[in-house]
């Protein structure tokens, strides 16, 4: 029951992520989960999308290096220790976890995204001015 994940190798510079997400949006590709890890020169963008074949095709056409990887998805209860329980199962089976990322959705109408930026205050102002609702630690604690 593997899930197909796109691994996209991107330069670590301003505008790269918006370029990728714009290409996907223009091709009716919906993001289900996203993670990015960076070094000084490049990033590794990991995506779960609704149509990985089309996503791969359109991104490769724009010069992005893509790798499709099988990953395991597991539904974990929303309570302390549930992730530990899943990881413990793998640990006891001597299965190494190379990386993981999580996403949560309480409704089909919302997704929560955490952004690491150079200037938090400026980003908050820009997002609020564009009509986005910012989440706070209090909001996260309600999840």
C-alpha positions, 0 to 999 in steps of 0.5 A: 500500500505504498504512497507515491511521493515526488522528491523535487530537487530545487535551488535554494533561492527566493521564488523557487517554491512558489515557482513549483507550486504555481506550475502544479496549480496551473496544471490542476495538481492538488497538494496533499502534503509538503515538506522541504529540507534545505542546505545552503545551495539546494532544497529537497521538496517532498510532495504528496499530490493527487496526480504524481504522473502529471506533476512529474511530467510538468515539473520535468518539462520546466527543468526540475529533477524529480524522483518518485519514491514509495513511502508509507502512510500511517493514520495515527490518533491525535493523542500524546504518544501515538507517534511514539507507538508507531515509531516503536513498532518500526524500531522493534522491527529494526526498520530505520526511519530515514525521515518523516513529516506530518500533516493534519486536517480536521476538515476538508476545507482547511490545511495548516502550513508552517513557514520558516522565513527570514522576517516573521513580522513582515511575512505575517503582515503580508499574509494578513493583508492578503486575507490569510488567517494566521494561526497562533500557538493557541490555535495549534494547541486546540488541534 
